[in-house]
Amino acid sequence: MNKNTWKIVIRPMGALAAAAILMASVPSWGLAQVQAAAQAQAEPGRQAAVRARSEPGYQAAAQAWPPLPRTGRFFEGVDFSQRPYEHFSTTVMDKAMEEFELALNTQGQEEEVERLYDLIISEFDRLATMAYMAQIMYDRDISDQEAAGEQAYTTQLYSEMGNKAAACLQKGLQSSYRSLLEEKIGEAYVPKIAYYEDYSQEELDLHRKEEDLIREYDQLASGSISVEYDGEQWDYGRLEKEPDMDTADYREVSEALGRERNRILGDKYLELVKVRGEIARSAGYDNYAEYAHETIYGRDYTLKDTRQLCQNVKDNIVVLSDNIWYLWSEAVDNASYDSLDLLEDSTAEEILDTVGDGMDQMVPKLGEVFRYMRDNHLYDIQAGEDSVERTDGSYTVGLPSYRDAFIFINRDNTFRDYQSLIHEFGHFCSYYYNTVPEMYQGFHVDVCELQSQGLEMLSTRYAGSLFGEGDSAYTYETMSDMLYVAITACMIQEFEEAVYTTPDMTLDDMNRRFKEIQDSYDGWYYRVYGNMCYDWVDIPHLFYSPMYYIGYGTSALSALDLWVLSGEDWDGAVDIYLGILNEGLEAPYRGTMDRWGMKDVFDEADIKELSLELGRIAGTGSMEAEEAENSAQPDGEAPGVSANETSAAQDNRSVQFIILAGIGTVIVLQVLIISVGLVILWEVRKKR
């Protein structure tokens, strides 16, 4: 495959296939109180973490943290085949809560209160485990009605039993056993129970309606769509098999199919938007954007901050992405892409072998975790079969009863399957080291995604040993993916905020608005037809996990920041990555980046500096010069584009692009476009 035919696509990278479960989960306590408690719980060493980027290797930050605490297992791993799914019965948990409340009214029942508390927590862990296993079964074949029924049952039960358990434990904190329970719960999590507020019946009904709509979307998204054109029926399958079709006819059929898919999925999205607006209002919010930002994700930055981030990306990252594409499109030769093409025939075992070896070389600690994951078959890596309606995308879910997780990857049979495994393994490691009971488990998207995207970027440093001659293409694609994710995350954030803050927006209004927003980011990410864009309905996060996507953008920029550091100080970058991994699933993004001396993506100066650093690396085509200056680098030649491969491109353009940043770059690009033909470059750039 020619390098210019690669099209970067949005890959569902989050661990939110069970989004309905997460959106209806236990945390609905007072946000201000919880944030105050979180600030108060900071460990003594954390505040000593370096703030200044100038200190080599971020040593102050690394020294401020102890080693990863989970050096051993609580128990031997259990093979996934030996973990049976069981239809969850609430009998044990209901009885435990009833007896717990009775014991609270009697003095001298410390042992009984403690025993019943442990039972309630372990049963909720078991319920969560069954809920996530039901999700996996459902995603393996969404046409399986029995699996769909179990997924719906456990999703609803998770919310209901979480509410009951939180209310029950709250009574314990109001009893004479408060001190005992505070010690059992832990200082960090007491506010989650103390300030817990139960869902009203109206809220429960609305969440249930939302979950039903998401399941309806599942069925629609996996269904076949066809249109009539020139008296014949056309679907995407037939369109792909007509390579000699007239260009005008092809475009008309493609537009008709896109418009029909937009109509079908867009109508379901309108229903979801309406229900989510009702959910927000029932919780006392003016709109769902504010509700999701604060209540679902509990972010430590505001919607106003995200608007500044979007502007920073427009001003710096969009231009950088264009420049890097032009620079490296010449530096990376077709032979490297041809080598990546050979990975299309890789088996799941070959993918596991390659990535496992890479983890052993990169970070031996993570190599051990990878072997645990593989030995216990905690993965499902395959493509859908003709007779099976396997869900799209990839994700990782925790299995709290076993203190580990499960990776689900729907293959697309390209090198991106390797990327997906590395990405999801980052999530797996976070779950593996996590010791928080499901009852108290928070979730901060941005840090969780840095735990995965950061590992993706670090892996490019070993691309040579992983992919041989394909290393330069792999490194370029991974870096450009991160830039693409940062840009599209901001686009989607702007779109979702517009949708959820503008009452009565029609589907056509949404199609136009998405196109307008895309244009403000230099366009060309999704196909447009006149003043309309229809393809945004193919972004599953809009349906599953609203207002989530900006977390990909913040974390992608931080992953790029980590990548820059890895070229200066590999050991320092690894220490920071392991530290962030050790932060768990609920570390607030901005505070975590500050603790580890990372750039502030909401700060215009920091983003400009990051853009210049990335541009400098792209201009040289590799990180070899930086690596030679630092003895703390991994053994062997670092991956990237070699000096020989980049010399021709540098002679022609690199120096011009580096010197003439900003407006000067635009002028150079305009001259180049004219010189090679506007139409040709337009078509090539669209194929990105």
LUMMI-249441 format. One record per residue (C-alpha): x, y, z. Coordinates in steps of 0.25 Angstrom, whole numbers, plus 5000, padded with zeros to 4 digits. Example, Ala and Ser with C-alpha at 12.3 -4.5 7.8 and 13.67 -1.06 7.14 Angstrom:
REM LUMMI-249441
504949825031
505549965029
//
This chain:
REM LUMMI-249441
500050005000
500550144996
500850235008
499950345004
498750245003
498750235018
497550295024
497650335039
496350295046
495750315059
495950185067
495050165079
496150155089
495550175102
495050075113
493650115111
492950005104
492149995116
491850145116
490450125121
490950065134
491950175136
490950285133
490050225144
491050185154
491050215169
491850355169
490750455171
491150525183
491550675185
492650705175
493250825183
493350735196
494050625189
494950715182
495350775195
495550635201
496450595189
497350715191
497450685206
497850545203
499150575196
500250485201
501450565207
502350535196
501450575185
501650725187
503150715186
502950675171
503650765162
502950875155
504050925146
504350855133
505750895133
506250795143
506850675136
505950545136
504950605145
505750545156
505050615167
503750565163
504250425162
504850425175
503650485182
502850355179
503150215184
503250095175
502050035170
501349965182
500749845175
502049765173
501349635176
499949575174
498849565184
498649435179
499049345167
498349385154
497149315149
497049275134
495849345128
495249215124
495149175139
494349305142
492949265140
491849375137
490749355147
489349425146
489549515158
488549495170
488449605180
488049515191
489449515198
489649665197
488249705201
488349615213
489649675217
489149815216
487949775224
488749715235
489849825234
488749925238
488249845249
489649835255
489849985255
488749995265
489449905275
490649935283
491849835283
491649785269
492949835263
493349695258
491949675251
491949815245
493349795240
492949655234
491649705228
492449835222
493449745215
492349655210
491549775204
492849825197
493249685191
491849665186
491849795179
493149765173
492549625168
491349705162
492249795155
493049675150
491849605145
491349735138
492649755131
492749605127
491249625122
491749745113
492849655107
491849545104
490949645097
492049715089
492549585084
491149575077
490149685079
489149605071
489149505083
487849535090
488149455103
489449535104
488749665101
487749625112
488849595122
489549725118
488349805121
488049735134
489449755140
489449905135
488249935142
488549855154
489949925156
489250055157
488150005167
489049925176
490150035176
489050135181
488550035192
489950005196
490450155197
489150195205
489350075214
490850105217
490450255219
489550205231
490850145236
491550275236
490450335244
490550225255
491350205267
492250115258
492750235249
494150225254
494250075250
493650105237
494450225233
495650135235
495150025227
494650115216
495950205216
496050355218
496150375203
494750315200
493950345213
493350475206
492850395194
491950325204
491750435214
491250535203
490550425195
489150465189
488250355184
487650365170
486150405170
485250305163
485150405151
486650405150
486650255150
485650255139
486350355131
487650275132
486950145128
486350215116
487750265112
488250115113
487150065104
487450165094
488850135094
488549985091
487550025080
488750105074
489649975075
488649905066
488450015056
489950045055
490249895052
489149885042
489249895027
488850025020
488450035005
487950134996
487350134982
488150204971
487850194956
486750084959
487749994966
487949964981
489350004986
490049985000
491450005005
491849865001
491449874987
492050014986
493449954990
493349854979
493249954968
494650004966
494350044951
493050124955
492950264949
493450364959
492250454958
491350334960
492250284972
492150414979
490650424977
490450284983
491450304994
490750434998
489350364997
489850255007
490550355016
489250435017
488350315019
489350265030
489350405036
487750405036
487650275043
488750295054
488550445055
487050425059
487450335070
488550435074
487450545075
486650455084
487850435093
488150585093
486750605098
486850505109
488150555114
487650695114
486550645124
487650565132
488450695134
487150785138
486750675148
488150685154
488050835155
488850875143
488550975132
489050875121
489650745119
491050795115
491250855129
490650735136
491550625129
492750715130
492550725146
491750605150
492150495141
493650525139
493950615151
494950695143
495950785150
495850885138
494650965133
493850975120
494451115119
495851045120
495450945108
495151065099
496551125102
497150985099
496350975086
496851115082
498351065085
498150945076
497651035065
498751135066
499951025068
499550885066
498750895053
499950965046
500950865052
500150745047
500150795033
501650825033
501950695039
501150625028
501850695017
503250675023
503150525027
502350485015
503650505007
504550455018
503750315020
503950235008
502950135002
503850015006
503550045021
502050045018
502149925010
502749855022
501649905031
500649845020
501249705023
500649715037
499249705031
499349555032
499849545046
499149445055
498649495069
499849405075
500849475066
500349615071
500449565085
501849515083
502349645077
501649735087
502049655099
503549655094
503449805093
502949815107
504049735112
505049815105
504449955109
504049935123
504249795129
503249825140
502149835129
502649715122
502349635135
500949695135
500749655120
501149515123
500149515134
499049565124
499449465113
499649345122
498249365128
497649395114
497049525118
496849575104
495949555092
496749595079
495949565066
495149615055
493749595053
493249475045
492149485035
491149415043
491449495056
491149635059
492349675067
492349815072
493349915066
494549975073
495449935085
495349955100
495849905113
494949875125
495349845140
494949715147
494949765161
494749625168
496049575161
496749705163
497149715148
496449745135
496049695121
496549745107
495549745096
496049775082
495249765069
496349755058
496449825045
497549745040
498649855039
499849895047
498849975055
498449845062
499849855069
499550005073
498249965079
498849855087
499949945093
498850055095
497949955103
499049895110
499350025116
497950025122
498149885126
499349925134
498550035141
497449935145
498549835150
499149925159
497849985164
497449935178
496150025180
494849955182
493849975171
492950045181
493850155182
494550155168
494550285162
494950315147
495750425141
495750415126
496950495123
497950425132
497450285128
497650315113
499050375116
499350235123
499050175109
499450275099
500750305106
501050155105
500750165090
501750285088
502850215097
502750085088
503150165076
504550165082
504650015080
503950015067
505249965060
505249835068
503749825068
503449855053
504849845046
504849925033
503449975036
503950055048
504050195042
502650185036
502050135049
502750245057
502150345047
500750285047
500750285063
501250425064
500250475054
499150395060
499350475073
499350605066
498050565059
497450515072
497750655078
497150725067
495850645065
495650635080
495550785080
494650785068
493750685075
493750765088
493350885081
492250805074
491650745086
491650865094
490950935083
489950825083
489650815098
489550965100
488650995088
487250945090
486450895079
487650875069
487150795057
487950695050
488250785038
488650885048
489650785054
490150745040
490450895037
491050925050
492050805050
492450855036
492650995041
493550945053
494350855044
494650975035
495151055046
496250935048
496650945034
495650835030
495850705022
495650615034
494250565030
493550575016
492750695014
491550705003
491350855001
491050915014
490750785021
491650675028
490850545030
491950455035
492050505050
491050405053
492150295051
492750345064
492250245074
492650325086
491550425083
490550325086
491250235097
492050345105
491650485102
492650595106
493750485107
494550515095
495350645100
496050545109
496750485097
497250625093
497850665106
498450525108
498950525094
499750655096
500250605109
500750475102
501450555091
502050635103
502550505109
503050465095
503950585094
504550555108
504850415104
505750465094
506550545104
506450455116
505850315114
505950275128
505350405133
504150385123
503950235128
503950285143
502950385140
502050285132
502050185143
501750295153
500550335145
500150195144
500250175159
499250295160
498150205157
496850225150
496350345157
497550445158
497050585153
497750625140
498250765143
498850735157
499450605152
500250675141
500650785150
501150685160
502050615149
502550745143
501850725130
501350835121
500050905124
499250885111
498350995114
499451095115
499751165101
501251175104
501351025107
500650985095
501451075086
502751015092
502250875090
501950905076
503350965074
503950835080
503150745072
503450825059
504950825062
504950665064
504150655051
505050745044
506250655047
505350535044
505850455056
506250465070
507650405068
508450535071
507750555084
507950405088
509450415085
509550525096
508950445107
509450315112
508150275119
507550235106
507050095102
508150005096
508149995081
507750095070
506550175073
505350165064
505050275055
505450325041
506850315038
507750425034
507950365020
506450365018
506250505022
507350575015
506650595002
505450645009
506250745017
506950795005
505650834999
504750875010
505150845024
505950975027
504851055021
503750995029
504551015042
505051155040
503751205034
502751155045
501351215045
501051305034
502351285027
501951135026
500651165020
501251245009
502251135006
501151025005
500351114996
501551124986
501750974987
500250944985
500351034972
501550964967
501050824968
499650854964
498450884973
497550774970
498650664972
499050714986
497550734990
497250584987
498450534994
498250615006
496750575007
497250425007
497950455020
//
